[in-house]
Amino acid sequence: MSSTSKSQTPSVASSTLYPVPGLDPPEMDSITEKTFERYSSNTVKRNGKGISLVWFRNDLRVLDNEALFRAWVSSEAILPVYCIDPRLFQTTYHFGFPKTGALRAQFIIECLADLKKNLMKKGLNLLIQHGNPENIIPTLAKAFGAHTVYAHKETCSEELQVERLVARSLKHVVLPPAQGKSSRSSSNHNPKLELLWGSTLYHLDDLPFSINSLPDVYTQFRKSVEAKCAIRGCIRLPKSLGPPPSIDDWGIIPSIEQLGLHSQKIRKGMRFLGGEAAALGRVTEYFWKKDLLKIYKDTRNGMLGPDYSTKFAPWLASGSLSPRFVYEEVNRYEEERQANDSTYWVLFELIWRDYFRFISIKYGNSLFHLGAQEK
């Protein structure tokens, strides 16, 4: 907790608007550039042919993005695409609650703007399309002759249904033999949907038990993975991911109003800035600039100010921040400054996050039903 936070009374703190992170844009850009440089590699080799698509979903980042890496390695050109799915801005099946409010929508818009900017720095761009992915992705695959669509896998029913629809639609796209992978049969040149795991600290494939055998008690899960699993390192990307395919119109990032919502003015509390640059800025601000990691365990349950806890959740949820990057920054902090209960506790909370992601695979929609906690 900062000295400012300590001195504030609840009434004063609650009437203040805090930008998170509290850095100006040039500083966040500088942090992003330096971080990208640290995680760049000159040793990775490109050996693929043709074009591949990268379908961005809840992985709105460049750093530690396996879908981007696999697409680059396997192709001569990459087409990154984000589908603004109208279903995300509708209401829930039960009770008719809005799925996406104005604040979340604004955060996503900022994430997309930042992703586009960072991809352009890497020699790419981001194609913005409005509509259902199961219609857009196969159409693009056919138009560009893409041999593979790379994306990160999700866990819950609505997202899984979209994955199935996209995979089914791709089976109806037939590519000319010269545009397919040379190892595939000449009679079957359909684009492939390659789903990768990249949303958790521990990789799904590295768990010491099957999903069906996942412990129903967090402590058992945590002790098992800590004892038997290693956390994979962040993926290093080449300095340039280009060139992109030739496109006349890359689309525009929508406004709140174009999404059928109305801007919501924030006058107090915390105002989170979306995007990978903001995420990396927040890690730097909390760990290194304000040196708050060392007291995280003592202050993490405070609610009024931005510095009681890491506040990484919005960026982790949108995929703007890799949990493995956080892990590596914690390790770096422990080496360069100090290791204590607080530094470990950030990882402890990330393992909690992993646990619920994996539990959502095990139990599916029953996780959201009354009495599901008794299962």
C-alpha positions in Angstrom: 0.0 0.0 0.0 1.4 3.4 -0.9 1.7 6.2 1.8 -1.1 8.1 0.0 -3.5 5.1 0.4 -2.6 4.7 4.1 -3.5 8.3 4.9 -6.8 8.3 3.1 -10.0 7.8 5.0 -12.7 5.6 3.3 -14.9 8.6 2.5 -12.0 10.5 0.8 -10.8 7.4 -1.1 -14.2 6.5 -2.3 -14.7 9.9 -3.9 -11.4 9.8 -5.8 -11.0 8.5 -9.4 -7.8 6.4 -9.8 -6.5 5.5 -13.3 -5.1 2.0 -13.3 -2.2 1.9 -14.2 -1.3 5.4 -13.1 1.2 5.9 -15.9 1.1 8.2 -18.9 0.9 6.7 -22.4 4.6 7.4 -23.4 5.8 5.5 -20.3 3.5 2.5 -21.0 4.7 2.5 -24.6 8.3 2.5 -23.4 7.7 -0.4 -21.0 6.0 -2.4 -23.7 8.9 -1.8 -26.2 11.5 -2.8 -23.6 9.5 -5.9 -22.6 9.0 -7.0 -26.2 12.7 -6.6 -26.7 13.5 -8.8 -23.7 11.1 -11.5 -25.0 12.3 -11.4 -28.7 14.4 -14.1 -30.2 16.7 -14.2 -33.2 17.0 -18.0 -33.2 13.5 -19.1 -34.1 13.2 -20.2 -37.7 10.3 -19.9 -40.1 9.8 -23.0 -42.3 6.1 -23.0 -43.4 4.3 -22.2 -46.6 1.2 -20.3 -47.5 -1.1 -18.3 -45.2 -2.5 -19.0 -41.8 -5.1 -17.1 -39.8 -4.8 -16.1 -36.1 -8.3 -15.9 -34.6 -8.0 -13.7 -31.5 -10.5 -14.3 -28.8 -9.6 -13.8 -25.1 -5.9 -13.7 -25.8 -5.5 -10.0 -26.8 -1.8 -9.8 -26.5 1.4 -10.3 -28.5 3.7 -11.4 -25.7 3.7 -15.1 -24.9 1.0 -15.9 -27.5 1.5 -19.4 -28.9 -1.1 -19.0 -31.6 0.9 -16.1 -33.1 4.1 -18.1 -32.8 2.7 -21.3 -34.3 1.1 -19.3 -37.1 4.4 -17.5 -37.9 6.5 -20.7 -37.9 4.1 -22.7 -40.1 3.4 -20.0 -42.7 4.8 -17.4 -45.0 2.2 -14.8 -44.0 -0.2 -14.4 -41.1 -3.7 -12.8 -41.1 -4.7 -11.8 -37.5 -8.4 -11.3 -37.2 -10.8 -10.4 -34.4 -14.6 -11.0 -34.8 -16.9 -8.7 -33.0 -19.5 -11.3 -32.2 -22.9 -9.7 -31.7 -23.8 -12.5 -29.2 -21.3 -10.9 -26.7 -23.5 -7.8 -26.6 -26.9 -9.6 -26.1 -28.4 -10.8 -22.9 -28.1 -14.0 -20.9 -30.4 -17.0 -21.7 -31.7 -16.9 -18.1 -33.1 -13.6 -16.6 -32.0 -11.5 -19.6 -28.9 -9.9 -18.0 -26.6 -7.9 -20.3 -23.5 -10.0 -21.1 -21.4 -6.9 -21.7 -21.9 -3.6 -20.1 -20.5 -0.2 -21.2 -17.4 -0.4 -19.0 -16.4 -3.9 -20.2 -17.1 -2.9 -23.8 -14.9 0.1 -23.5 -12.1 -2.0 -22.0 -12.4 -4.5 -24.9 -12.3 -1.6 -27.4 -9.1 -0.3 -25.8 -7.6 -3.8 -25.8 -8.3 -4.1 -29.6 -6.8 -0.7 -30.3 -3.6 -1.6 -28.4 -3.4 -5.0 -29.9 -3.6 -3.5 -33.4 -0.9 -1.0 -32.5 1.4 -3.7 -31.1 0.9 -6.0 -34.1 1.7 -3.2 -36.4 5.0 -2.7 -34.5 5.7 -6.4 -35.3 5.0 -5.9 -39.0 1.4 -7.1 -39.0 -2.1 -5.6 -38.5 -5.4 -6.7 -37.1 -8.4 -7.3 -39.3 -11.6 -6.2 -37.5 -14.7 -8.0 -38.7 -18.3 -7.7 -37.4 -20.3 -10.9 -37.2 -20.3 -14.5 -36.1 -16.9 -16.2 -36.2 -18.4 -19.3 -37.8 -19.3 -17.2 -40.8 -16.3 -14.9 -40.9 -13.4 -17.3 -40.3 -14.3 -19.8 -43.0 -15.0 -17.0 -45.5 -11.5 -15.5 -44.8 -9.9 -19.0 -44.9 -11.4 -19.5 -48.4 -10.6 -16.1 -49.7 -6.9 -16.2 -48.6 -6.4 -19.9 -49.0 -5.4 -20.3 -45.4 -4.2 -23.8 -44.5 -4.7 -23.4 -40.7 -6.7 -21.2 -38.3 -4.8 -20.9 -35.0 -6.7 -19.9 -31.8 -6.6 -20.3 -28.1 -9.0 -22.8 -26.6 -11.8 -21.8 -24.2 -13.6 -23.9 -21.6 -17.2 -22.8 -21.2 -20.2 -23.9 -23.2 -20.9 -20.8 -25.3 -17.3 -20.4 -26.4 -17.0 -24.2 -27.0 -20.1 -24.1 -29.2 -18.5 -21.3 -31.3 -15.4 -23.5 -31.7 -17.5 -26.4 -32.9 -19.4 -24.2 -35.4 -16.1 -22.8 -36.8 -14.6 -26.2 -37.1 -17.7 -27.5 -38.8 -17.8 -24.6 -41.2 -14.1 -25.0 -42.1 -14.9 -28.6 -43.3 -16.9 -27.1 -46.1 -14.0 -25.0 -47.3 -12.0 -26.7 -50.0 -8.7 -25.3 -50.9 -6.9 -25.8 -54.2 -4.1 -28.5 -53.8 -1.3 -25.9 -54.2 -2.6 -23.9 -51.3 -2.9 -26.8 -48.8 -0.1 -28.3 -46.8 2.0 -30.5 -49.0 1.8 -33.4 -46.5 -2.0 -33.6 -46.7 -3.9 -35.7 -49.2 -4.7 -33.9 -52.5 -8.3 -34.9 -52.2 -8.8 -33.2 -48.8 -7.5 -29.7 -48.5 -9.7 -28.2 -45.8 -8.4 -25.5 -43.5 -7.6 -26.9 -40.1 -8.7 -25.3 -36.8 -5.7 -25.6 -34.4 -6.8 -24.9 -30.8 -4.0 -24.2 -28.3 -4.0 -23.9 -24.6 -2.6 -20.6 -23.3 -4.8 -19.1 -20.6 -3.3 -20.5 -17.4 -0.1 -20.7 -15.4 0.1 -24.4 -15.6 -0.5 -26.0 -19.0 -3.5 -28.3 -19.3 -1.3 -31.0 -20.8 1.2 -30.9 -17.9 -1.3 -31.7 -15.1 -0.5 -34.8 -13.1 -4.1 -36.1 -13.4 -6.8 -36.2 -16.0 -9.5 -33.5 -16.0 -12.1 -36.0 -14.8 -9.8 -36.8 -11.9 -9.2 -33.2 -11.0 -9.3 -32.8 -7.2 -12.5 -31.1 -5.9 -10.5 -29.4 -3.1 -8.1 -26.6 -4.1 -5.4 -27.4 -1.6 -5.1 -30.9 -3.0 -4.8 -29.5 -6.5 -2.3 -26.9 -5.6 0.0 -29.2 -3.7 -0.1 -31.7 -6.5 0.8 -29.3 -9.3 3.4 -27.5 -7.2 5.1 -30.9 -6.5 4.8 -32.5 -9.9 4.5 -29.8 -12.6 6.8 -27.3 -14.1 5.6 -23.9 -15.4 6.5 -23.5 -19.1 8.5 -20.4 -20.0 7.1 -17.6 -22.0 7.2 -18.0 -25.7 9.8 -15.9 -27.5 8.6 -14.3 -30.7 10.8 -13.0 -33.6 11.3 -9.3 -33.8 9.2 -9.2 -37.0 6.0 -11.2 -37.6 5.4 -9.8 -41.1 4.5 -9.5 -43.8 0.7 -9.6 -43.6 -1.3 -10.5 -46.6 -2.5 -7.6 -48.8 -5.8 -6.2 -47.6 -7.4 -3.0 -48.7 -9.7 -2.5 -45.7 -8.6 -3.7 -42.3 -11.8 -2.6 -40.7 -12.3 -0.1 -37.8 -12.5 -0.6 -34.1 -16.1 0.2 -33.1 -17.3 2.9 -30.8 -19.5 2.1 -27.8 -22.5 3.4 -29.6 -21.8 1.1 -32.6 -22.0 -1.8 -30.2 -25.5 -0.6 -29.1 -24.3 0.7 -25.7 -24.0 4.2 -24.2 -20.8 5.6 -22.7 -20.6 5.5 -19.0 -18.7 8.2 -17.2 -16.6 7.1 -14.2 -16.4 9.7 -11.5 -14.9 7.7 -8.6 -13.3 4.4 -7.8 -10.9 2.8 -10.3 -10.7 3.3 -14.1 -8.9 0.4 -15.8 -7.3 1.1 -19.1 -7.5 -1.8 -21.5 -4.7 -3.3 -23.6 -1.4 -5.1 -23.3 0.6 -1.9 -22.8 -1.6 -1.0 -19.8 -1.2 -4.6 -18.5 2.6 -4.5 -18.7 2.6 -1.0 -17.3 0.6 -2.2 -14.3 3.0 -5.0 -13.6 5.9 -2.6 -13.8 4.1 0.0 -11.7 3.1 -2.5 -8.9 6.2 -4.7 -8.8 9.0 -2.3 -9.7 8.0 1.4 -9.5 6.0 1.3 -6.3 7.7 -1.8 -4.9 4.3 -3.1 -3.6 4.8 -6.8 -4.3 6.7 -7.3 -1.0 3.5 -6.4 1.0 0.9 -8.0 -1.3 -0.3 -10.6 1.2 -0.9 -8.1 3.9 -2.8 -5.6 1.8 -4.5 -7.7 -0.9 -8.0 -7.6 0.7 -8.2 -3.9 0.7 -10.9 -2.6 -1.6 -10.8 1.2 -1.9 -7.6 2.1 -3.6 -5.6 0.8 -6.6 -2.5 -0.3 -4.7 -4.0 -2.7 -2.1 -3.6 -5.6 -4.6 -2.1 -6.2 -8.1 -5.4 -5.5 -9.9 -4.2 -7.8 -12.7 -7.6 -9.5 -13.1 -9.1 -7.4 -16.0 -6.0 -8.0 -18.2 -5.8 -11.7 -17.3 -9.5 -12.1 -18.2 -9.1 -10.5 -21.6 -5.8 -12.3 -22.2 -3.9 -9.0 -22.4 -1.6 -10.3 -19.7 0.0 -13.8 -19.6 0.0 -15.4 -16.2 3.3 -17.0 -17.1 4.8 -13.5 -17.7 3.6 -12.6 -14.1 5.3 -15.7 -12.8 8.6 -14.8 -14.5 8.4 -11.2 -13.2 7.8 -12.6 -9.7 10.9 -14.7 -10.0 12.9 -11.8 -11.3 11.7 -9.7 -8.3 12.7 -12.4 -5.9 16.2 -12.5 -7.4 16.7 -8.8 -7.6 14.9 -7.6 -4.5 13.4 -10.1 -2.1 11.4 -13.2 -1.7 8.8 -13.6 1.0 5.2 -14.8 1.7 3.8 -11.9 -0.4 5.8 -12.8 -3.5 4.7 -16.4 -3.2 1.1 -15.4 -2.6 0.7 -13.8 -6.0 1.5 -17.2 -7.5 -0.8 -18.8 -5.0 -3.7 -16.7 -6.3 -2.8 -17.4 -9.9 -3.0 -21.1 -9.1 -6.5 -20.5 -7.7 -7.3 -18.9 -11.1 -6.0 -22.0 -12.8 -8.0 -24.2 -10.6 -11.3 -22.6 -11.6 -10.4 -22.7 -15.3 -9.8 -26.5 -15.0 -12.9 -27.1 -12.9 -15.0 -25.4 -15.6 -13.8 -28.1 -18.0 -14.6 -30.9 -15.5 -18.1 -29.8 -14.5 -19.2 -27.7 -17.5 -22.5 -25.8 -17.0 -23.3 -27.6 -13.8 -20.7 -25.3 -12.2 -23.2 -22.5 -12.5 -26.2 -24.5 -11.1 -27.6 -24.3 -7.6 -25.9 -27.0 -5.5 -23.0 -27.4 -7.8 -20.6 -26.7 -5.0 -21.8 -30.0 -3.4 -20.8 -32.1 -6.3 
